[in-house]
Amino acid sequence: MDSSISFDDWYDRFNRFAGDLYPDRYTPEFVRELVDQGREVRSLAAQKNSVIVAHNYQYPELQEIAETVGDSLGLSKQVAEQSKPRVDFCGVWFMGETAKTIVGDKVKVYMPDHPGCSLVASIDHGRIRAWKEHNPDGLIISYINTDAKTKAMSDYICTSRNAAKIVSHAAAHHPGRRMLFLPDKYLGAVSLAQSGIDPELVDLYDGACHVHAKIGEFALEQALDLYPDAEILIHPECGCASTCLAKIMAGESEYQNAYYLSTDQMIRHAEASPVKEFIVGTESGMLYRLRKELPEKKFYPVHPDAVCEYMKMNTMEKLLDSLRNDRIEVNIDPETRQKAQAAIDRMLTIQ
């Protein structure tokens, strides 16, 4: 029996840090079931020499069972640096593809399910090809949260952490050339505002994450009314991000204590900040990690419905089934992987 997994610990943590996020989920009966499954997961992972990683938006039990919890690129880099021959990746499908792109044939990547992503679903590869035909010397900058085929069509990859830096680098090294930023229009607008480059040179694709898109300014206003002393931690994908940033830069906004951060940056910022209360503008799974790692501070969801049903397709039961039966393996054809890897490598060289 894995003594590191305790019913008392899990029942307390899940209800204390996530009871309001998932009402009535963590009953004693369900937590006992999770504990039994978790112990078998740990045992099978050891037998199969697998490392389990989980995205920040996963259910608390998957964050607990994982060796590493983080954002999509951070997890993929972590996977590349470890020496085990197998990875069980708890996230959405493009994240498994990114991990497989980076590790290549030396590591098998499995996922508990095959969850899609509304942001990735907004991408039309035909539109990208048509843009390139109209702009033969144009540059395509794609968010890391894209499928492998889109990455393979791209000149640069960026993350929510470094999007403004990548856009600035591309503009400085290729002056006057048009750029297509895709797929997230909110992240693109924030990146342009932060980089200060000529917006006339950049075409923003009109994609969006459906969870982040519905977190609009109205939700922020309501949250700020409830918690007026809180700092606001906003993911740049949020529907409020570009309009809020524009107002802040013009000195016209009440959101002067708003910070635009990737999920991992949210943790570092909250840890360093003297403030004790935070409104978190991203998928609600992030609050479990923040509350668990910084229990002396308070974190409030910007909207109670900020839940990604695709992320939540992964469960402990499905992870256990994957480890038992090697059910869903991530594979990418070699040409696509090579082209996608080249775009990712280009990003990693930019300091």
N, C-alpha and C positions, 0 to 999 in steps of 0.2 A: 504493500500500500504506500502511495506517495503521501508522506506525512506533511509535506509542504502545502497540500490542499486540504483545508479544514472547513467543515460545514459552518462552524461558528464564525470564522473569519469571512467567508464568502457571504453568508447571510447578512452579517453586519455591514460589510462594505457595499454590497449591491443596494441594500435598502437605504443606507445612510447617504451614499453619494449619487445614487441613480433612481431612488424610489419615486421622485417626482417626474423623472424623465420617462419612465416606463411603469406607469401605475398598475398595481396588482400583478406585475410579472413575477416578482421574486418572493413567491410564497415558500414556506418551509418545504413543501413537497417538491416543488420545482428545483429549489436550490440543492436538495439532497440528490436529485436526479443529475443535476449538473456536476456535483462533486464526484459521483460515481463515473460519469462519462469523462470528466477531466482527468481522473486518475488513470483510466484506460488510455486516454489520448497520450498522456505523458509516457506511459509504459511502451506503447506502440512507437512513438516518436523515437524513443531511445533504441528500440529494437531495429528500426528502419534507418537509424542515423539521420534523422530529419531535424531541421530547424524550423520552428513555427514562428511566423511573424504576423502581426495584425495592424491594420490601419487604425488611426485615431478614432474613426467613426464606427468601429465595430462594437458589438454588444460587450458589456463589461466582462462577461465570462471568457470571451475570446481574448480580450486584452489581458486578462489574468493568466490564461494558459500559454500565451505567447512568450517567447524568449525576448522579443523586441517589439515595441509599439512605436509607431511614428508616422510620418507622411510618406507619400508614394515614392518619391525619389530617394529619401533617406533610407527607407526599407530596402529598396533595390540595391543601393550601395552597400548596405549592411549584408545583404545576401551575397554580394560579390566578394566581400572580404572574409566570409567564413569558409570553412574547409569541408563542410558536410556535403554529401552527394545528393541530398534531397532537400527541398524546401516545400513547406505547406504554407501558402500565402492566403491570408484572410483579408480580402479586399474585393474590389470589382475587377472585371476581366482585364481592362487595359493595364492595371497595375501588375497583374501576373505576366502580361506580355512585356512590360518594361523590364521586369526582373529577368525574364527569359532572354530578352535582348542583351542584357548586360552580362549574364553568366554563360550564355551560349550552351554548347553541348556538354560541358563538364558537370552541370547540375540539372537534375530533373525538377521541374516546378509543377506542383499540384495545387488545386484550389478546392474548397469544400463544395462550391457550386459554380455556375457559369453566369454570374450577375452582370447585366449590362450597365449602361450609364447614359442618362439623358443628354449630358454634354457631348459625349462621343456620338450618340445617335443623331445629333444635330449636324454632323459633318457629312457633306456630299462631296465625294472625291471628284465627281464630274465638274463641280463648280471650281474646285481647286485647279484642275487641269485647264479649264476655260480661262481662269484668271491668268495662269502662267502663259497661255497662248497669247493673250492680250498684252502681257507684260513679260516678254521673253527674258529680260535681264532683271526681273523683279526677284525679291527675296521673300521666302515663306518662313515665317516664325510661328512655330506651333508650341502650344502649352504641353507640358509633360503629360497632362491628363487627356491624352488622345490615343487612338489605336495605333498599332505598329505600322499599318499601311500609310497613315497620315504622317507619322514620323519619318518614314522612308521617303516621302515626297518633300520633306522640309529641308531648308538650309540651316536653320537653328532651332533648337529646343530651348524652352525656358520653364522655370517653375514660378509659383506665386512669390517666392522669395526673391528671385533675381530677374523677373520679367523686364523691369525698367532698365536694368544694367545691360541685358541682352539687346534690347531695342536700341539703346544708346550706342552700344558697340557696333551693331550692324550699320547704323546711320553714319557713324564716324569712319568706318572702314570701307563703306560703299556709298559715298556722298551722292545725293541726287537720285538714287535708285528707289523705286517704289517698293513698299513692303505690304504683305498681307499678314495680319495677325489673326490667328485662329486657335480654337473656335470661340473662346469666351469673350463676349463683347464688353463685359464689365471689367474683367482683368485687363483687357486691352486698353480701355479708356483710362483706367487708373495708371497704367504703365506709361501711357503717352503723357499724362499730366505730370507724372513724377520725372520723366526723362527730359521733358522740355523740348523735344524735337518737333519739327514742323508737322502738325497733324495732317496737312494736305498730302503728305507723302505716304500716309499709312491708310490702308483699307482694313476696316475691322469687320471680321466675319460676325454674323449675327446669332451665334450660338450662345447657350447659357445652360447652367445646371438648374434643373427645375426647383431644387430645394433652396439654393441660394437666390434664385430669381424672385421667389415669393417673399424674401426678407426685404421688404421695401422700407422707405423712410417712415411710413406710418408705424410699422412695428418698432422701429428705433425710438420714435417719439413716445410711444406708449411705455416702452421699457424704461426710458429716461425719466418719465413722470413717476414711475414706481421707485426707481433707484437713482435719485438726482446726483448723488455723490460718487457714482460708479464711473470708472473708466470704461471705454467701449473698445473691445477687441474685434475688429472687422476683418473677415477674410476678403481679399480683393475680388472674389467671384460674386460677392453679395450684390443683390439688386440695388441696394442703397449706396454702394461704394463710390461710384463715379460722381453722382450728384452730391453726395456728402463731401467728397474730397474737393470738388469745385467750390463749394460754399466755404469750406474751411480755408482754402488758399486765398479766397477773396475776403476773409474775415467776416463773413456773413452768417456763420453757422453757430448754433448752440453746441455743436459737437466738437468743441475744441480739445476735448480729452479723448478723441478717437484715434486709434492706431490701426494701420493697415498691415496685417501680419499673416504669414503662413501659420499653419496649425502648430508646428514646432516652435516658431517664434513667439506664439502666444504664451507658451509655458515660460520661456526665458524672460519675456517682458513682465508677466505677472509675478514671477519670482523676485525680480529686481525692483518692482514698483513699491513705493511706500503705501499706495492705496490698498484698501482692504476689500473693496467690492468691484466686480467687473461684470459688464454685460457682454455676452459672447455671441458674435454674429457669424455663426457657422453651424454645421450639422451638430445635433445635440449630443452625439456620442463623445464629442470632444470634452464635454463638461465632466464626464466621469474621470478622465485622466487628470484634468486640471484640479478637480476637487480632491482626488486621491493624493496627488503629489503635493498639493498646497492646502491642507485641511484647515489651516488657520485663516484662510481667506474665503470669500463668498463669490460664487459664480452663478450668474443667472442666464438662462437662454433668452435670446432676443425674441424668439417666437416659439410657442409650444409645439408647433407643427413642423419645425425644422428637422425632419427625420427623412433619411434617404432609405426608401424601401429596397433599393438594390443592395446597398451595404448590408442591410439587415437580412438579406437572403442567406447569408452565412450563419450557421448555427453550430453549437457544439456537437449536436447529433450528426450533422453532415460532415464535420471535420473528422469525427470518429469513423464514419463510413469511408471517407477518403483514405484514411490511414489503414483501415482494414483491407480495402479492395482496390487501392490505386485507381480511383474512378475517373477523375477529371485532370488530365495532364495538359499543360500549356505547351504548344508547339508553334513555331513560326518558320516559314520557309526561309532557306538560307539567304536568298537575295534580299528579301525584305528586311531580315534581321541585320544584314551587313550595312544596308543604307541607313536604317534607323540608328544603328550603333554609331555611324559616322556623324550624324547630326547631334547625338547625345555627347559624343566625345568632343565635338566642337564647342558645345556649351561648357563642358567641364574645364576647358583650357582658359576660359575667360575669367579673370580674377576681379 
